[in-house]
Structure formats: structure tokens, C-alpha cells
Amino acid sequence: MVEYPVKRPLRRPPTHPGAILRQDVLPALGLSVTEAARRLGVSRQQLHRVLAETHPLSTEMALRIARLEGNTPDLWLRMQQAYDLWQVEQRLKDELAKIEPVASANSNA
């Protein structure tokens, strides 16, 4: 699988890894939530929370999914990180705009 760097800033939120699991991965593997949870060694409820996008994908879950799908946990963790970063940037947008970078402050002296 070819991976592409994310260009910032994004105009739309990155996709939560749970949505990718729910819409693409599980159907492609022909797995129900119950069967996927069993194979991953987690509770159905735990997997459902990620698929419903109400909980982040943990490092442990990234390792389990990567093993199931045959890719790397880094891929899943980067997706979660991009999603989290975008959400926090949106929440702190006004506050972050008030922070002057150190490089800019030093060049004015």
C-alpha cells in the first residue's frame, strides 16, 4: 500500500480510523463486528466504540488491527493522530492565533 504525506492545513477533518474499519476494512475482509472482535481478542463493545468513532484507536488496538489485516500499526496510529490533531486545532484555533512564534519575536528585536 502506498502512503502519502498529509498536506496541512486540511480544510476537512481527517477520517477517523474507525470509519475506515467500518466502511472499508471489515466489509473487504467479510467480517462482522462480532467475528472481528473475536479475531482481535477484544470485546465487541470495545471494537464498536472505535467503529462508532466515539473512542480513539489505542496503540494496542492498532497493533491488533495491523496483525489482522497484515499492515503496520504505524498506519493506524498516524490516522488517529491526524484525526486528533485536526480536532484539537479546530478547538484551539483562536487561542493558537494569539501565540507569536519565537522566531518572529526574535526577528523584531
N, C-alpha and C positions, 0 to 999 in steps of 0.2 A: 504494500500500500504506500503510495507517495504521500508525503506530508508537506504542507505548505505553511510558511510563516504567516501569522496573523498581522494584518496591517492595522495600525492604530491611528486615530481613534475610530472605533466602529460606530456606525450610525444605528445599528440594530443590535439587540443583545445576542451574544453567542448562544447557541443551542445548548441546553442542559444535557449532560451525558445521559440522563435518564430517558429523555425524549428519543435519543438515538437508539438506545437499547430497546425501548418500547416499540418504536416505529420501524426500525430497520433490522437490528441485530436479531432479536428473538424471532420475528417472523421468518427471516432468512434461514435461521437455524431450525425452524419448525418446532420451537419450544414454547410451551405455555409458561405462564409465570410460576405456576406450581412446580413444573418439571425443571425450569431454570433454577429456581431456588434450591431444589433438591440437589441438582448437579453442582451448584455453587457451594453447598453446605451452609446455607443461611436460611432464616425463616422466610416464609412467603411474605409476611408483613414487612420485614426489613427490605426485601427487594422491591416490594410495592411502593414503599416510601420514596425510593430512588426513582422508580419509574413514574411516579406521580409528581416528581420534581419538588417534593416538599422537604427532602433532605439531600444534602450533598453526597457525592460519591466519595467514600472514605478511601484511604490508601489501601486498607485491607480488601475492600470490595473491588478496587481497581486491579489488585493482584489476582483476585478470584476470576473476574471477568476476562482479564487478559489470558489467563490459563485456559479458560473455557473456549475462548474464541481463537486463541493461537496468535495473539498480537502482544504488544507490550503494555505494562501498566502506565508507562510514561504518557502514552497516547490519551488514556482515560483521565489521568491526573491533569494533563495540560488542558483538556476540555473543561474540566471542573474549575481549574484555576482561571481560565479565560472568562467563564461564566461569573464566577465570584468577583473577579476584578472589575468587570463591567458593572455589575450591580452596585458595588461599593462606590465606584467612580460616579455613578449617576446620583447616588445618595449624598455624596460629599462635594458635588460639582461646585457649588457656590463657595463653600469653605476652602476648597483647594485653590480656587481662583485668587483668593486673598493672600496666598503664600508666595512670597517672592523667592525665586531660586537664588542660592548663594552666589552662583556665577554672575548673575545680573547685579546683585548688590555690590559685589567686589569691583565690577567694571565701572560703576558710577563713582567710585572713590577717587 
